[in-house]
Amino acid sequence: MNKIIIYGSKYGSTEKYAKELARRINVEAIEYDKIKNINDYDYIIYLGALYAGGVMGLVKTLKKIDDLKSKEFVIVTVGAADTTDSNNVNNIENGINKQIPEEIYNKAKIFHLRGAIYYSKLDVKHKIMMKLLYNKAKNIPEEKQTPEIKLMLETYNKEADFVDFNTLDNIINVL
Ligand SMILES: Cc1cc2nc3c(=O)[nH]c(=O)nc-3n(C[C@H](O)[C@H](O)[C@H](O)COP(=O)(O)O)c2cc1C
């Protein structure tokens, strides 16, 4: 199988995972907006950072593929949310289901990793988005806060780094 790792990363945590995976399985890793010959590959391992539920670059990448049916896909999300919480995983997967064709969603092997968020490094647009979310979340009574909201309130304006290369093992096992 002709494999390729493609990734969408804004601040680098997804890129770190993609490059480490590339090193471990000896497959090339390339950014989603730099890939030119995507149709030459038949096994696509896509790693994308989560932004408001969207998997960065995934939809654009799928649009470049002529014959989706003939390809195999592994989709890996990288987000801040705790992926040992099944509610978080359900939210992420429902989001992916809405973004990509049903046939791809059904056949893809899907994994979720945790990334990092460094508030001081966010661009202006993301700082504003997080501030709006924070202002809304802080007024939610504690008993009604989901784990995702709690995490956001706890880490707001700080640095939170959950990158753990050991979590790549589950993915490598199915490749
Ligand atoms: C504006 C914004 C929206 C985000 N939305 C989500 C989200 O919906 N789900 C999630 O788990 N993480 C979310 N995150 C956290 C990022 O996915 C996390 O920081 C990820 O590691 C970023 O990857 P990157 O460093 O490769 O860009 C968000 C972060 C920002 C700044």
The ligand as an SDF file (V2000), in Angstrom:
LIG
                    3D

 31 33  0  0  0  0  0  0  0  0999 V2000
  -10.2010   28.8260   18.7860 C   0  0  0  0  0  0  0  0  0  0  0  0
   -9.9050   27.4470   19.2340 C   0  0  0  0  0  0  0  0  0  0  0  0
  -10.8710   26.4470   19.1010 C   0  0  0  0  0  0  0  0  0  0  0  0
  -10.6100   25.1450   19.5440 C   0  0  0  0  0  0  0  0  0  0  0  0
  -11.5870   24.1850   19.4100 N   0  0  0  0  0  0  0  0  0  0  0  0
  -11.3610   22.9330   19.9100 C   0  0  0  0  0  0  0  0  0  0  0  0
  -12.3670   21.9380   19.8480 C   0  0  0  0  0  0  0  0  0  0  0  0
  -13.4430   22.1340   19.2930 O   0  0  0  0  0  0  0  0  0  0  0  0
  -12.1130   20.7240   20.4070 N   0  0  0  0  0  0  0  0  0  0  0  0
  -10.9050   20.4410   21.0160 C   0  0  0  0  0  0  0  0  0  0  0  0
  -10.7290   19.3410   21.5310 O   0  0  0  0  0  0  0  0  0  0  0  0
   -9.9130   21.3640   21.0490 N   0  0  0  0  0  0  0  0  0  0  0  0
  -10.1080   22.5980   20.5250 C   0  0  0  0  0  0  0  0  0  0  0  0
   -9.1160   23.5450   20.5670 N   0  0  0  0  0  0  0  0  0  0  0  0
   -7.7890   23.1570   21.0550 C   0  0  0  0  0  0  0  0  0  0  0  0
   -6.8690   22.7630   19.8850 C   0  0  0  0  0  0  0  0  0  0  0  0
   -7.4300   21.7540   19.1250 O   0  0  0  0  0  0  0  0  0  0  0  0
   -5.5160   22.2820   20.4290 C   0  0  0  0  0  0  0  0  0  0  0  0
   -4.8690   23.4000   20.9980 O   0  0  0  0  0  0  0  0  0  0  0  0
   -4.6510   21.6140   19.3670 C   0  0  0  0  0  0  0  0  0  0  0  0
   -3.5570   20.9860   20.0130 O   0  0  0  0  0  0  0  0  0  0  0  0
   -4.1420   22.5970   18.3410 C   0  0  0  0  0  0  0  0  0  0  0  0
   -3.3550   21.9150   17.3870 O   0  0  0  0  0  0  0  0  0  0  0  0
   -2.1490   22.6260   16.6130 P   0  0  0  0  0  0  0  0  0  0  0  0
   -1.1150   23.0260   17.6700 O   0  0  0  0  0  0  0  0  0  0  0  0
   -1.6130   21.5540   15.7160 O   0  0  0  0  0  0  0  0  0  0  0  0
   -2.6850   23.7980   15.8670 O   0  0  0  0  0  0  0  0  0  0  0  0
   -9.3420   24.8350   20.1180 C   0  0  0  0  0  0  0  0  0  0  0  0
   -8.3590   25.8390   20.2250 C   0  0  0  0  0  0  0  0  0  0  0  0
   -8.6330   27.1260   19.7960 C   0  0  0  0  0  0  0  0  0  0  0  0
   -7.5520   28.1680   19.9220 C   0  0  0  0  0  0  0  0  0  0  0  0
  1  2  1  0
  2  3  1  0
  2 30  2  0
  3  4  2  0
  4  5  1  0
  4 28  1  0
  5  6  2  0
  6  7  1  0
  6 13  1  0
  7  8  2  0
  7  9  1  0
  9 10  1  0
 10 11  2  0
 10 12  1  0
 12 13  2  0
 13 14  1  0
 14 15  1  0
 14 28  1  0
 15 16  1  0
 16 17  1  0
 16 18  1  0
 18 19  1  0
 18 20  1  0
 20 21  1  0
 20 22  1  0
 22 23  1  0
 23 24  1  0
 24 25  2  0
 24 26  1  0
 24 27  1  0
 28 29  2  0
 29 30  1  0
 30 31  1  0
M  END
$$$$
